[in-house]
Amino acid sequence: MALAQQEGTRKIDVAWVRSQFPSLAQTVNGQPAVFLDGPGGTQVPQRVIDAITDYLSRDNANTGGAYATSHHTDARIAGARAAMADFLGCDADEIVLGPNMTSLTFAMSRSLGRELGPGDEIVLTHLDHDANVSPWKALEERGVAIRMVDIHEEDCTLDMDDLARKITDKTKLVAVGYASNAVGTINDVKEVVRLAHQHGALAYIDAVHYAPHGPIDVRALDCDFLVCSTYKFFGPHMGVLYGKREHLQRLQPYRVRANTNAIPNRWEWGTLNHECIAGIAACVEYLADLGRHSNPSVSGRRDAVLAAFEAIHKHERGMMEALIRGLLRIPGLRLYGITDPKRFDHRCPTLAIRVQGHTPLQLATKLGERGFFTWDGNYYALNLTERLDVEKDGGFLRIGLAHYNTMEEVERLLAALREIARAVET
């Protein structure tokens, strides 16, 4: 079911949402803590903490044993695969679990690299997190040519004409982010996949940053691979890779001999992080419960997750609009990315700014003292900060809204930034 087809979805019950996250009750220097660091990792609901604790308290064991706690561990892993299949819209045997997105992408690039050599090309972009760049650039050692797609500097959007030019019959893979973790741009990934497939290339989508903000349907996208990290959408520090079954069966992973040849297990190196895997199903169930709170008529976990994201989108959109309006009124502040309200459907509520007279680190420090948690630097979007010539000056200050944030927090942040900017002027 597409997001626009959900009916009867109510506004988010912010009080209920915030009650699920124990970390939100903290204070800094007497001020309530405001978590705007979600792009680097969101906070987690109590049920995720409980699931991890419960596993370690009762079921801590390795897999494949002929005894109860091992059986329970097997069941936890199966439950996590099923939950992520509902989250992404695929089948459970197409879900590969790993320590993080970067490790999973390196594993896939090593496997794909077995088939590539001189004369083959891979298309990457300047807008991506380096975890969707460096693993593929490593294949230059096999003679693979790398083609980099440029951006429109004025709004930090992908140059789709340049992308179309760069994809040729020599292209074997196109790796693109669903959304920029630095400036929030949402790419037209469906069109990227279409262009890749038109030339017989595979499409690898990094959905790490998009996952907490909108629904993902890998079947509708028709992508070959999609990777995300559960700690970016209210879960534990784990990576998840979706791969079309045909690719997971055909490609040859690097693995130890004792590992099974069945999918998806053959793609998982060594013993998995079982306690964190126990938290994966819990974070998906949290989103499903949020969807049921927002639209009691939904049935089934997948539909409940979709209802949750419709409510999340409405809540985050209102806060983002107010934040962007306020930022653009602050003297000496530059906001990177899309600023036209008519195009806000093409951006996430992740904002990169610079303020005249302050380095990003100085801004983050002053905000941190006031209880606002933001990031400074390049956040591994190194190709973008180099392309925009801000890397040598400390990158950006990044403000990331999540659905557990409030309009009151947005107003407090704007007041703090105005105060900091005025201090420079005077």
C-alpha positions as CSV (number, residue, x, y, z in Angstrom):
1,M,0.0,0.0,0.0
2,A,1.4,3.4,-1.0
3,L,1.7,6.1,1.6
4,A,-0.8,8.3,-0.1
5,Q,-3.4,5.5,0.0
6,Q,-3.7,5.4,3.8
7,E,-6.9,6.9,5.1
8,G,-7.9,8.1,8.5
9,T,-4.4,8.7,9.8
10,R,-4.3,11.1,12.7
11,K,-1.6,13.4,13.9
12,I,1.1,11.9,16.0
13,D,0.4,11.7,19.7
14,V,3.7,13.4,20.7
15,A,3.2,12.8,24.4
16,W,2.8,9.1,23.7
17,V,5.8,9.0,21.4
18,R,8.1,10.8,23.8
19,S,7.0,8.5,26.7
20,Q,8.5,5.6,24.7
21,F,12.0,7.1,24.7
22,P,13.6,7.2,28.2
23,S,16.6,9.2,27.0
24,L,14.5,12.3,26.2
25,A,14.0,13.1,29.9
26,Q,17.7,14.2,30.3
27,T,18.8,17.7,31.1
28,V,22.0,19.6,30.3
29,N,23.0,22.6,32.5
30,G,19.4,22.7,33.8
31,Q,17.9,22.8,30.3
32,P,15.9,19.9,28.7
33,A,18.1,18.0,26.3
34,V,17.0,18.4,22.7
35,F,18.1,15.5,20.5
36,L,18.9,16.8,17.0
37,D,21.6,14.2,16.3
38,G,19.3,11.6,14.8
39,P,21.1,11.5,11.4
40,G,24.1,10.1,13.4
41,G,21.9,7.6,15.3
42,T,18.4,8.0,16.7
43,Q,17.3,7.4,20.3
44,V,15.7,4.1,21.1
45,P,12.3,3.3,22.7
46,Q,12.2,1.4,26.0
47,R,11.0,-1.8,24.3
48,V,14.2,-2.1,22.3
49,I,16.3,-1.8,25.5
50,D,14.0,-4.4,27.1
51,A,14.4,-6.8,24.2
52,I,18.2,-6.6,24.3
53,T,18.2,-7.0,28.1
54,D,15.8,-9.9,28.0
55,Y,17.8,-11.7,25.4
56,L,21.0,-11.4,27.5
57,S,19.2,-12.3,30.7
58,R,17.5,-15.5,29.4
59,D,18.5,-16.6,25.9
60,N,22.1,-15.8,25.4
61,A,23.4,-18.7,23.2
62,N,24.9,-19.5,19.8
63,T,22.8,-20.7,17.0
64,G,22.1,-24.2,15.8
65,G,22.3,-26.0,19.1
66,A,20.0,-28.8,20.3
67,Y,18.8,-27.0,23.4
68,A,16.2,-24.3,24.4
69,T,18.2,-21.1,24.5
70,S,19.8,-21.9,21.1
71,H,16.4,-22.6,19.7
72,H,15.2,-19.2,21.1
73,T,18.2,-17.5,19.5
74,D,17.3,-19.0,16.2
75,A,13.8,-17.8,16.6
76,R,14.9,-14.2,17.5
77,I,17.0,-14.0,14.3
78,A,14.1,-15.3,12.2
79,G,11.8,-12.8,13.9
80,A,14.2,-10.0,13.0
81,R,14.3,-11.0,9.4
82,A,10.6,-11.2,9.2
83,A,10.3,-7.7,10.8
84,M,12.7,-6.2,8.4
85,A,10.9,-7.9,5.5
86,D,7.8,-6.1,6.6
87,F,9.7,-2.9,7.0
88,L,11.2,-3.0,3.4
89,G,8.4,-4.9,1.6
90,C,10.3,-8.1,0.7
91,D,10.7,-11.7,1.8
92,A,12.6,-12.8,4.9
93,D,15.2,-14.8,3.0
94,E,16.2,-11.6,1.2
95,I,17.3,-10.0,4.4
96,V,21.0,-10.1,5.4
97,L,22.1,-9.0,8.8
98,G,25.5,-7.5,9.6
99,P,27.3,-5.2,12.0
100,N,26.7,-2.0,10.0
101,M,26.0,-0.6,6.5
102,T,29.6,-0.1,5.8
103,S,30.7,-3.7,6.5
104,L,27.8,-5.1,4.5
105,T,28.7,-2.8,1.5
106,F,32.3,-3.8,1.6
107,A,31.2,-7.5,1.7
108,M,29.0,-7.0,-1.4
109,S,31.7,-5.0,-3.2
110,R,34.2,-7.8,-2.7
111,S,31.8,-10.3,-4.1
112,L,30.7,-8.2,-7.1
113,G,34.4,-7.4,-7.7
114,R,35.1,-11.0,-8.5
115,E,33.2,-10.5,-11.7
116,L,34.6,-7.1,-12.7
117,G,37.8,-5.9,-14.4
118,P,39.3,-3.6,-17.0
119,G,36.6,-2.1,-19.2
120,D,33.9,-2.2,-16.6
121,E,32.6,0.9,-14.9
122,I,30.8,1.8,-11.7
123,V,28.8,5.0,-11.3
124,L,28.9,6.9,-7.9
125,T,27.8,10.4,-6.8
126,H,29.3,13.4,-5.0
127,L,26.1,13.4,-2.8
128,D,26.7,10.1,-1.0
129,H,28.0,9.0,2.3
130,D,31.5,7.6,1.8
131,A,30.3,4.1,2.8
132,N,28.6,4.0,-0.6
133,V,31.7,5.4,-2.3
134,S,34.9,3.9,-0.9
135,P,33.8,0.2,-1.0
136,W,33.2,0.6,-4.8
137,K,36.3,2.8,-5.4
138,A,38.4,0.0,-3.9
139,L,37.6,-2.0,-7.1
140,E,39.8,0.4,-9.1
141,E,42.6,-2.0,-8.0
142,R,40.9,-4.6,-10.4
143,G,41.0,-2.1,-13.2
144,V,37.3,-0.9,-12.8
145,A,36.7,2.7,-13.8
146,I,34.8,4.9,-11.5
147,R,32.4,7.6,-12.8
148,M,31.3,10.3,-10.4
149,V,28.0,12.1,-10.9
150,D,28.0,15.8,-10.1
151,I,25.4,17.9,-8.2
152,H,23.6,21.2,-8.6
153,E,25.6,23.3,-6.2
154,E,22.8,25.8,-5.6
155,D,20.4,23.3,-4.0
156,C,22.6,20.2,-3.4
157,T,20.5,18.0,-5.7
158,L,21.8,15.2,-7.9
159,D,22.4,16.2,-11.5
160,M,20.1,13.6,-13.2
161,D,21.3,14.6,-16.7
162,D,24.9,14.0,-15.7
163,L,23.8,10.7,-14.2
164,A,22.1,9.6,-17.4
165,R,25.3,10.5,-19.4
166,K,27.5,8.6,-17.0
167,I,25.5,5.4,-17.2
168,T,26.5,3.5,-20.3
169,D,26.6,-0.1,-21.6
170,K,30.0,-0.4,-19.7
171,T,28.3,0.4,-16.4
172,K,28.0,-2.7,-14.1
173,L,26.7,-1.0,-11.0
174,V,25.1,2.3,-10.0
175,A,25.4,3.2,-6.3
176,V,23.2,6.0,-5.1
177,G,21.8,7.2,-1.7
178,Y,18.1,7.4,-1.1
179,A,18.6,10.6,0.8
180,S,21.7,12.7,1.6
181,N,22.8,12.3,5.2
182,A,24.4,15.8,5.1
183,V,21.9,18.1,3.4
184,G,18.7,16.0,3.3
185,T,18.1,15.8,-0.4
186,I,15.9,12.9,-1.4
187,N,17.0,11.4,-4.7
188,D,14.7,10.0,-7.4
189,V,15.9,6.5,-6.8
190,K,13.2,4.9,-8.9
191,E,14.5,6.7,-11.9
192,V,18.1,5.9,-11.0
193,V,17.1,2.2,-10.9
194,R,15.3,2.5,-14.2
195,L,18.4,4.1,-15.9
196,A,20.7,1.5,-14.4
197,H,18.6,-1.4,-15.6
198,Q,18.1,0.1,-19.0
199,H,21.8,-0.4,-19.5
200,G,21.9,-3.8,-17.8
201,A,23.6,-2.5,-14.6
202,L,22.8,-3.3,-11.0
203,A,21.4,-0.7,-8.7
204,Y,22.6,-0.4,-5.1
205,I,20.7,2.0,-2.9
206,D,21.9,3.3,0.5
207,A,18.7,4.0,2.4
208,V,20.4,4.6,5.8
209,H,19.4,8.2,6.0
210,Y,15.9,7.9,4.5
211,A,14.7,5.0,6.6
212,P,13.5,7.0,9.7
213,H,11.6,9.5,7.6
214,G,9.6,7.6,4.9
215,P,8.4,4.2,3.7
216,I,10.6,1.9,1.6
217,D,9.2,-0.5,-0.9
218,V,12.0,-2.5,-2.5
219,R,9.6,-4.3,-4.9
220,A,8.2,-1.0,-6.2
221,L,11.7,0.4,-6.6
222,D,12.9,-2.8,-8.3
223,C,16.4,-2.1,-6.9
224,D,18.8,-5.0,-6.8
225,F,20.2,-4.2,-3.3
226,L,19.2,-1.7,-0.6
227,V,21.1,-1.2,2.7
228,C,20.1,0.5,5.9
229,S,21.1,0.7,9.6
230,T,18.6,0.1,12.3
231,Y,20.3,2.5,14.7
232,K,19.1,5.3,12.4
233,F,15.5,4.3,12.8
234,F,15.1,3.7,16.6
235,G,16.9,0.4,16.9
236,P,20.2,-1.1,17.9
237,H,23.6,-0.7,16.1
238,M,23.1,-3.2,13.3
239,G,23.1,-3.1,9.5
240,V,20.5,-4.7,7.2
241,L,21.0,-5.5,3.5
242,Y,18.1,-6.4,1.2
243,G,19.2,-8.3,-1.9
244,K,17.1,-9.8,-4.7
245,R,17.0,-13.5,-4.1
246,E,18.4,-14.2,-7.5
247,H,21.5,-12.1,-6.8
248,L,22.0,-13.5,-3.3
249,Q,21.9,-17.0,-4.8
250,R,24.1,-16.3,-7.8
251,L,26.9,-14.2,-6.5
252,Q,29.7,-15.8,-4.5
253,P,30.4,-14.2,-1.1
254,Y,33.7,-14.6,0.7
255,R,32.9,-16.9,3.6
256,V,34.4,-19.6,5.9
257,R,33.9,-23.2,4.7
258,A,31.8,-24.1,7.7
259,N,29.1,-21.6,6.8
260,T,26.0,-22.8,5.1
261,N,25.5,-22.2,1.4
262,A,21.9,-21.2,2.0
263,I,20.7,-17.7,1.6
264,P,20.8,-15.3,3.4
265,N,23.1,-17.0,5.9
266,R,25.9,-17.4,3.4
267,W,26.3,-13.6,3.4
268,E,26.7,-13.3,7.1
269,W,30.3,-13.4,8.3
270,G,30.9,-15.2,11.7
271,T,28.7,-15.1,14.7
272,L,26.1,-12.4,14.6
273,N,25.3,-9.8,17.3
274,H,22.3,-11.8,18.7
275,E,21.4,-9.3,21.5
276,C,21.2,-6.4,19.1
277,I,19.3,-8.6,16.6
278,A,16.7,-9.1,19.4
279,G,16.2,-5.3,19.3
280,I,15.5,-5.2,15.6
281,A,12.0,-6.7,15.8
282,A,11.3,-4.4,18.7
283,C,12.1,-1.3,16.8
284,V,9.9,-2.3,13.9
285,E,7.1,-3.2,16.3
286,Y,7.5,0.3,17.9
287,L,6.9,1.8,14.4
288,A,3.9,-0.5,13.9
289,D,2.4,0.5,17.2
290,L,2.9,4.1,16.2
291,G,1.0,3.4,13.0
292,R,-1.9,1.7,15.0
293,H,-2.0,4.7,17.3
294,S,-2.3,7.0,14.3
295,N,-4.7,4.9,12.3
296,P,-6.5,2.2,14.3
297,S,-8.1,0.8,11.1
298,V,-4.8,-0.7,9.8
299,S,-4.3,-4.4,9.9
300,G,-1.0,-6.2,9.5
301,R,2.5,-5.0,10.5
302,R,3.4,-3.8,7.0
303,D,0.3,-1.6,6.7
304,A,0.9,-0.3,10.3
305,V,4.4,0.7,9.5
306,L,3.2,2.6,6.4
307,A,0.6,4.4,8.6
308,A,3.3,5.3,11.0
309,F,5.4,6.9,8.2
310,E,2.4,8.9,7.0
311,A,2.0,10.3,10.5
312,I,5.8,10.8,10.8
313,H,5.9,12.7,7.5
314,K,3.1,15.1,8.6
315,H,4.7,15.9,11.9
316,E,8.3,16.3,10.6
317,R,7.1,18.4,7.7
318,G,5.5,20.9,10.0
319,M,8.6,21.3,12.1
320,M,10.9,21.4,9.1
321,E,8.9,24.2,7.5
322,A,9.1,26.3,10.6
323,L,12.8,25.6,11.1
324,I,13.7,26.5,7.6
325,R,11.7,29.7,7.7
326,G,13.4,30.7,10.9
327,L,16.9,29.8,9.8
328,L,16.6,31.9,6.6
329,R,15.8,35.0,8.7
330,I,19.0,34.7,10.8
331,P,21.7,37.2,9.5
332,G,24.9,35.6,8.5
333,L,23.5,32.1,8.3
334,R,23.7,30.0,5.1
335,L,21.4,27.0,4.7
336,Y,22.5,24.3,2.2
337,G,20.1,22.2,0.1
338,I,16.5,22.7,-1.0
339,T,14.9,25.8,0.5
340,D,11.9,26.3,-1.8
341,P,8.7,25.1,0.1
342,K,7.2,23.9,-3.1
343,R,10.0,21.3,-3.3
344,F,10.1,20.1,0.3
345,D,8.8,16.7,-0.8
346,H,12.3,16.2,-2.2
347,R,14.1,16.7,1.1
348,C,14.3,15.2,4.6
349,P,14.2,17.3,7.8
350,T,18.0,17.2,7.9
351,L,19.6,20.6,7.6
352,A,23.2,21.7,7.0
353,I,24.1,25.3,7.9
354,R,27.1,27.6,8.4
355,V,27.0,30.8,10.4
356,Q,29.4,33.6,9.7
357,G,31.9,34.1,12.4
358,H,31.6,30.6,13.8
359,T,33.1,27.3,12.8
360,P,30.7,24.4,12.8
361,L,32.5,23.0,15.9
362,Q,32.0,26.3,17.7
363,L,28.3,26.3,16.9
364,A,27.9,22.7,18.0
365,T,29.7,23.4,21.3
366,K,27.7,26.5,22.1
367,L,24.5,24.7,21.3
368,G,25.6,21.7,23.3
369,E,26.1,23.9,26.3
370,R,22.4,25.0,25.9
371,G,21.2,21.4,25.7
372,F,20.9,21.1,21.9
373,F,22.7,18.0,20.5
374,T,23.9,18.6,16.9
375,W,26.7,17.4,14.7
376,D,29.6,19.3,13.1
377,G,31.9,18.1,10.4
378,N,31.4,16.0,7.3
379,Y,29.5,13.0,8.7
380,Y,31.4,10.9,6.2
381,A,29.8,12.8,3.3
382,L,33.3,13.8,2.4
383,N,32.8,13.9,-1.3
384,L,30.1,16.6,-0.8
385,T,32.0,18.8,1.7
386,E,35.0,18.7,-0.7
387,R,32.8,19.4,-3.7
388,L,31.3,22.5,-1.9
389,D,34.7,23.6,-0.6
390,V,33.8,23.6,3.1
391,E,35.8,20.6,4.2
392,K,38.9,22.7,5.1
393,D,36.6,25.1,7.1
394,G,35.1,22.4,9.3
395,G,32.2,21.2,7.1
396,F,28.7,22.0,8.3
397,L,26.6,22.1,11.4
398,R,23.9,19.5,10.9
399,I,20.5,19.7,12.5
400,G,18.4,16.5,12.2
401,L,14.7,16.4,13.2
402,A,13.0,13.2,14.1
403,H,9.4,12.5,15.0
404,Y,10.1,12.6,18.7
405,N,11.1,16.3,18.4
406,T,8.6,19.0,19.0
407,M,7.7,22.4,17.6
408,E,8.6,23.9,21.0
409,E,12.1,22.5,20.6
410,V,12.4,24.0,17.1
411,E,11.4,27.4,18.5
412,R,14.0,27.1,21.3
413,L,16.7,26.1,18.8
414,L,16.0,29.1,16.6
415,A,16.1,31.5,19.6
416,A,19.5,30.0,20.6
417,L,20.9,30.4,17.1
418,R,19.7,34.0,16.9
419,E,21.4,34.7,20.2
420,I,24.7,33.1,19.0
421,A,24.6,35.0,15.7
422,R,23.9,38.3,17.4
423,A,26.9,37.8,19.6
424,V,29.1,37.9,16.5
425,E,27.4,41.0,15.1
426,T,28.0,42.9,18.3
